[in-house]
Amino acid sequence: MTTCWVPGADESPYNIHNLPFGVFSTVDEDLPRIGVRIGDQILDMHKAVLSGDCQTCAACTALRDPALNRLLSLGRPAWRQVRAQIQEALSEPSLQDVASNWLTPVTDARMHAPLLVTDYVDFTLRVPGAMSVHPRASNGRASTLIPSGMELVRPAGHRRGEDGRPVFGPTGALDIEAEVGFLIGGETEIGRPVSPDAFEEHVFGAVLLNDWTARDFAELETDGLGPVASKSFATSMSAWVTPIEALNAARTAAPQPGPDMASYLKESDRYGYDLRLSIEVNGVAVAGADFAEAYWTPAQQLSQLTVGGAVLRPGLLYGSGEAVTGQWRLENGDTVKVTATAPGPRGTTIALGEVETRVLPSIT
């Protein structure tokens, strides 16, 4: 079993089998830069590259950026090489003295959005059985994706008044939808669908999402056009991106497919991920769910994105659909936190980066 020389890392859910990517800054160094979390420390990739012999190759150049977009564009071979080099730096005793200079305590870091999300698609799991012929989704609004820690201003919009007529004002039914999001790297050609079996070639990593919903606004939106005002105001995203390779040990058999599944959705290896999601409101656990129970797999959702010929580009994010939902009417000042864990290799546990958001009053 691979061990890490960083104190406490082997016992942490942010161990050497995890190594999520994020973007951070500190008081002394306020330029945002890419880091990799290991235990309670962040490995500063900018410093690591500057300390090495290679600074100009595509991967090293990408790791000196203030966002993950260029790294995502390099494709799976580069992602795997970078990850292997990071694991070596954190496990090889002879590298401890030099690599220790690249560490920053998590408590000293200010986290930023890990990348510029270029496009956002949100799938839904609320589909009647008779209509479950393919994964269903709506186009989201990438401009309103906010990182964990950023506060949410209560949205205003139209809802039904007591007399049944539309009235305008702040939502009275702000609700939570906890999801798993998948970030695309690499690029495809327009008109060329992607098979579910090519999932790992195109997905860089996973994040947690809180896809906020104004339930009362949704009552005035038609099913045919999909959600707009009720969903477009904000989606909170974790600051850490877990590499999809880190979830290999969490693979688990997905539910048995139906007999009428379209050929483009059929998988040679049908699997989901054994993730346990949890929601807390003001520090109190209110709900949880097993992500593995979802009928449509992340690979099938990826295939659905491209079956009509749409392209995949670095920075595209798609949400799995509401793994955890309920009917909470959140008040101003409430703090919501979404967390998730997954099995790691040989009995270890890894954690996905949390999503924590406080609700502020409406400005309307």
C-alpha positions in Angstrom: 0.0 0.0 0.0 1.4 3.4 -1.0 2.1 5.6 2.0 2.7 9.4 2.1 5.4 11.2 4.1 3.0 14.2 4.8 2.0 13.8 8.5 -1.6 12.6 8.9 -2.2 12.1 5.2 -2.5 8.3 5.3 -5.4 8.6 7.8 -7.1 11.4 6.0 -9.9 11.0 3.4 -7.7 13.4 1.4 -5.0 10.7 1.2 -2.6 9.9 -1.6 -5.3 7.9 -3.4 -7.5 11.0 -3.7 -5.3 14.1 -4.6 -8.1 16.5 -5.7 -7.2 19.7 -7.6 -8.2 23.2 -6.6 -7.1 26.8 -6.9 -6.0 28.8 -3.9 -4.2 31.8 -2.7 -2.8 33.0 0.7 -2.3 36.4 2.4 1.4 36.4 1.6 0.9 35.2 -2.0 -2.4 36.6 -3.3 -2.1 35.3 -6.9 -4.5 32.3 -7.4 -2.7 29.1 -8.3 -3.3 25.4 -8.8 -2.9 23.2 -5.7 -3.4 19.5 -4.9 -4.8 18.6 -1.5 -3.0 16.1 0.6 -4.3 15.6 4.2 -4.5 19.0 5.8 -1.9 20.5 3.3 -2.0 21.9 -0.2 0.8 21.0 -2.6 1.5 24.2 -4.6 1.9 23.2 -8.2 3.3 26.5 -9.3 6.2 26.1 -6.8 6.6 22.5 -7.8 7.0 23.4 -11.5 9.4 26.2 -10.8 11.6 23.9 -8.7 11.8 21.3 -11.5 13.9 20.9 -14.6 10.9 21.2 -16.9 8.9 24.4 -17.0 7.9 24.7 -20.6 6.2 21.5 -21.6 2.4 21.6 -22.0 1.6 20.0 -18.6 4.0 22.2 -16.7 2.7 25.3 -18.4 -0.9 24.4 -17.6 0.0 23.8 -13.9 1.2 27.4 -13.6 -2.2 28.8 -14.7 -4.6 30.3 -12.1 -7.3 27.8 -13.3 -7.6 24.2 -14.4 -9.0 24.8 -17.9 -5.7 24.4 -19.8 -4.8 21.2 -17.9 -8.3 19.8 -18.8 -7.6 20.5 -22.5 -4.5 18.3 -22.5 -6.4 15.0 -22.3 -6.2 11.8 -20.3 -2.5 10.8 -21.0 -1.4 14.2 -19.5 -3.8 13.9 -16.5 -2.5 10.5 -15.7 1.2 11.5 -16.0 0.7 14.6 -13.7 -1.2 12.5 -11.2 1.6 9.8 -11.2 4.3 12.4 -10.7 2.4 14.0 -7.8 2.0 10.6 -6.1 5.7 10.0 -6.5 6.6 13.3 -5.0 4.4 12.7 -2.0 5.5 9.1 -1.4 9.2 9.0 -2.2 11.2 9.7 1.0 14.1 11.2 -1.0 11.9 13.9 -2.3 10.5 14.9 1.1 13.0 17.7 1.9 12.4 19.6 -1.3 8.7 18.9 -1.7 8.0 20.0 1.9 8.7 23.6 0.7 5.8 23.3 -1.7 3.2 22.7 1.1 0.7 25.2 2.4 -1.7 24.4 5.3 -5.3 24.3 4.2 -6.2 26.7 7.1 -3.9 29.3 5.5 -5.5 29.1 2.1 -8.3 31.0 0.5 -10.1 28.8 -2.1 -11.3 30.1 -5.4 -13.3 28.6 -8.3 -11.2 25.8 -9.6 -11.9 26.6 -13.3 -14.0 28.7 -15.6 -17.0 26.5 -16.4 -17.6 27.0 -20.1 -21.0 25.2 -20.3 -23.4 23.6 -17.9 -26.0 20.8 -18.4 -28.1 19.5 -15.5 -29.7 16.1 -15.7 -32.8 15.1 -13.7 -33.6 11.8 -12.0 -37.2 12.7 -11.6 -38.6 10.9 -14.6 -41.6 8.7 -14.6 -40.8 5.1 -15.4 -42.7 5.0 -18.6 -40.7 8.0 -19.9 -37.3 6.6 -18.9 -36.1 5.9 -22.5 -33.0 8.1 -22.2 -31.4 10.5 -19.6 -33.2 13.9 -19.5 -31.6 17.2 -18.9 -31.9 21.0 -19.3 -29.2 23.5 -20.3 -28.1 25.4 -17.2 -26.4 28.8 -16.8 -22.6 28.5 -16.4 -22.3 32.2 -15.3 -24.1 31.4 -12.1 -21.9 28.6 -10.9 -20.4 29.7 -7.6 -17.6 28.1 -5.5 -18.1 26.6 -2.1 -17.9 29.3 0.6 -19.5 32.0 -1.6 -22.7 33.3 -0.1 -26.0 33.0 -1.9 -28.4 36.0 -2.2 -32.0 34.8 -2.0 -33.4 35.1 -5.5 -36.5 37.1 -6.4 -39.1 36.1 -9.1 -42.7 35.3 -9.8 -44.7 32.9 -7.7 -48.4 32.3 -7.0 -50.0 34.6 -4.4 -52.7 33.5 -1.9 -55.3 34.4 -4.5 -53.6 32.3 -7.2 -52.4 35.3 -9.2 -48.7 35.8 -9.9 -46.8 38.1 -7.5 -43.2 39.2 -7.6 -40.8 38.9 -4.7 -38.2 36.8 -2.9 -38.7 33.1 -3.0 -40.4 31.6 0.0 -39.4 28.0 -0.9 -35.6 28.0 -1.4 -34.6 24.4 -1.5 -31.5 22.1 -1.9 -30.6 19.6 -4.6 -27.4 17.7 -3.9 -25.8 16.3 -7.0 -22.5 14.9 -8.3 -21.0 16.9 -11.2 -18.6 15.7 -13.9 -16.0 18.0 -15.6 -15.1 17.4 -19.2 -11.6 17.6 -20.6 -10.4 17.2 -24.1 -12.5 18.0 -27.1 -14.7 16.2 -29.7 -15.8 17.0 -33.2 -19.2 18.3 -34.0 -21.5 15.6 -35.3 -19.6 12.7 -33.7 -21.4 11.0 -30.7 -19.4 9.7 -27.8 -19.9 6.1 -26.6 -20.5 5.5 -22.9 -17.4 3.3 -23.0 -15.3 6.4 -23.7 -16.3 8.0 -20.4 -12.9 8.0 -18.9 -11.3 9.5 -22.0 -13.3 12.6 -21.6 -14.1 13.1 -17.9 -11.3 14.7 -15.9 -13.0 14.6 -12.5 -16.0 14.9 -10.2 -17.3 17.6 -7.9 -20.2 18.0 -5.5 -23.0 20.4 -6.5 -25.9 22.1 -4.7 -28.2 23.0 -7.5 -30.4 25.5 -5.7 -34.1 25.5 -6.5 -36.9 28.0 -5.9 -39.9 25.6 -5.6 -42.5 28.3 -5.7 -41.1 29.8 -8.9 -41.2 26.4 -10.5 -45.0 26.3 -10.2 -45.3 29.0 -12.9 -42.8 27.4 -15.3 -44.1 25.0 -18.0 -42.8 21.4 -18.3 -42.2 21.9 -22.1 -39.7 24.7 -21.7 -38.1 23.5 -18.5 -36.9 25.4 -15.5 -35.6 28.9 -15.8 -36.3 31.3 -12.9 -36.5 28.4 -10.5 -33.0 27.1 -11.2 -30.9 29.7 -13.0 -29.9 31.9 -10.1 -27.1 29.8 -8.6 -25.4 26.4 -8.4 -22.8 25.9 -5.8 -19.8 23.8 -6.6 -17.0 22.3 -4.5 -13.6 24.0 -4.6 -11.9 20.6 -5.0 -12.0 18.5 -8.2 -11.5 14.8 -7.5 -9.8 13.0 -10.4 -12.0 10.4 -12.0 -9.1 7.9 -11.6 -9.3 8.4 -7.8 -12.8 6.8 -7.9 -11.8 3.6 -9.5 -12.1 1.7 -6.2 -15.6 3.1 -5.8 -17.0 1.6 -9.0 -20.0 -0.6 -8.4 -22.6 -2.4 -10.6 -25.4 -0.1 -11.7 -29.0 -1.1 -11.6 -30.1 -3.6 -14.3 -30.9 -1.9 -17.6 -34.4 -2.1 -19.1 -35.0 -4.2 -22.3 -35.8 -1.2 -24.4 -32.6 0.8 -23.8 -31.3 2.5 -27.0 -28.2 1.0 -28.5 -26.2 4.2 -28.1 -26.7 4.0 -24.3 -25.5 0.4 -23.9 -22.3 -0.1 -22.0 -19.8 -3.0 -22.2 -19.1 -2.4 -18.5 -22.1 -0.9 -16.7 -21.1 0.8 -13.5 -21.9 3.7 -11.2 -20.0 5.0 -8.2 -20.4 4.0 -4.6 -20.7 7.6 -3.2 -22.5 8.4 0.0 -23.9 11.9 0.0 -25.0 13.9 3.1 -26.6 17.2 3.7 -26.3 19.3 6.8 -28.3 22.5 7.6 -26.8 24.6 10.3 -24.6 21.7 11.4 -27.5 19.2 11.7 -27.7 16.2 9.3 -31.0 16.3 7.5 -30.6 13.8 4.6 -28.4 11.4 2.8 -28.4 9.2 -0.3 -26.5 6.5 -2.1 -25.4 7.7 -5.5 -24.9 4.2 -6.7 -28.7 3.7 -6.8 -29.1 6.1 -9.8 -30.5 4.2 -12.9 -28.7 6.4 -15.5 -24.9 6.1 -15.1 -22.6 9.1 -15.6 -21.2 7.4 -18.7 -24.8 7.2 -20.2 -25.4 10.9 -19.4 -22.2 11.8 -21.2 -23.3 9.8 -24.2 -26.7 11.6 -24.1 -24.9 15.0 -24.3 -23.4 14.1 -27.7 -25.9 11.8 -29.3 -27.3 14.6 -31.4 -23.8 15.7 -32.5 -23.0 18.3 -29.9 -19.4 18.8 -29.0 -17.6 18.3 -25.7 -15.1 21.0 -24.8 -12.8 21.5 -21.8 -14.7 23.1 -18.9 -18.1 21.6 -19.7 -19.8 20.5 -16.5 -22.8 18.3 -16.2 -24.8 17.5 -13.1 -26.0 14.0 -12.3 -29.5 15.0 -11.1 -30.8 15.3 -7.6 -29.2 12.5 -5.6 -30.5 14.1 -2.5 -33.5 16.4 -2.4 -36.4 17.3 -0.1 -38.7 20.0 0.7 -36.7 22.3 2.9 -37.7 26.0 3.1 -34.4 27.6 3.9 -34.3 30.8 5.9 -32.0 33.7 5.6 -28.8 33.0 7.6 -29.1 29.2 7.1 -25.9 27.4 6.1 -26.1 24.3 3.9 -23.2 21.8 3.6 -23.0 18.9 1.1 -20.4 16.2 1.7 -19.6 12.8 0.2 -17.3 9.9 0.8 -16.3 6.9 -1.3 -14.3 3.7 -0.9 -10.7 4.0 -1.8 -8.1 1.2 -2.5 -7.5 -1.5 0.1 -10.1 -0.3 2.7 -9.3 3.4 2.6 -11.9 6.1 2.3 -11.7 9.2 0.1 -13.8 12.4 0.4 -15.1 14.6 -2.3 -14.7 18.3 -1.7 -17.5 19.8 0.4 -20.0 22.4 -0.8 -20.9 25.0 2.0 -23.1 28.0 1.4 -24.8 30.6 3.6 -28.1 32.1 2.5 -28.3 35.9 2.5 -31.5 38.1 2.3 -32.8 39.1 -1.1 -31.7 42.5 -2.4 -35.1 43.1 -4.1 
